[in-house]
Amino acid sequence: MTMPVSAMILGGLAVATASFATAADPLTQPIVYGDTEQWNRPHAPQRIYGETYYVGVAGLSSVLIRTDDGLVLIDGDLPQSAPLIEANITKLGFKLTDVKYVLNSHAHNDHAGGIAALVRDSGATAVASPSGAKALRNGRLVADDPQAADTKTASFPVVARVRDISDGEVLYLGNTAITAHFTPGHTPGSTSWTWKSCENGRCLDLVYADSLTPISSQGFHFLADASHGDLTASFRKSIQTVANLPCDILISTHPDASGTDERLAKLAVQREPNPMIDAQACRRYAAKYENLLDQRISKEKAMRTR
């Protein structure tokens, strides 16, 4: 049956209006640089273990935890990732308005950029370390962030409701306890998160590990300089913190940084044995980035002797 011209016009207007509304949303305006378009490819939601689910995009993790008193989300990825994360939550059969907290690993726009929209749309409260919370409230990197001088990555939408959390503090929601572990280095406020998830009577330790990459703006040094003391000891402590966490399942902020992407791909076709379970994953992840830190510090020392 041929659609009447008037209906076609109205339908077209509806699509155009919806597209314009999405495009005009100031909290989901795309931030595009480097690999952001590749990172933001859609990824189907997956149950990782028990009531823990992957709801992020292909190259940036976001994890949903269901409790008996609501939902907890970890990370919001890019601003343009927020609609994809929200759609994944809905596809799993959950209500976005049941999200009570949005936890943040670190306040860069590829992990915190979508938090403002997610907080607005769900009514949740964002939770971060004091340094991370400051960045979320201001919508920009803190001054002592190693990448603060990179203007393309320095800003993101301001988050309306933000709560500080302390190192080692436990966030409780219903029957679930989620612990904050400060792991500064990649940023001053970097935080890794741990919790337990149970399935068929078996409870496992899950880790959402923050980035441990020693990257920075040009001219920044992790060794002591005029603006700060030597940061290598605290960075190494963070790496060891991740290595020593109770860790049956690891999810890293960038899935490809730890093999999370490969394990998720296997999980899509195999549930038993669960390919996400790997008790050595945190130690391997930490060792990989300690080696990269060693290389970075060696380069900085070599530059000083020239």
ABEGO torsion letter per residue (X at the ends): XBBBAAAAAAAAAAAAAAAAAAAABAAABBBBBEAAAAAABBBBBBBABEABBBABBAABBBBBBBBAAEBBBBEAEBAAAAAAAAAAAAAAGBBAAABABBBBABBBAAAAAAAAAAAAAAGBBBBBBAAAAAAAAAGBBBAABAAAABAAAABBBBBABBBBBBBGBBBBBEABBBBBBBBBGABAABBBBBBBBBBGGBBBBBBBBBBABBBBBBGBBABBBAABBBAAAAAAAAAAAAAABBBABBBBABAAAAGAAAAAAAAAABAOBBAABBAAAAAAAAAAAAAAAAAAAAAAAAAAAX
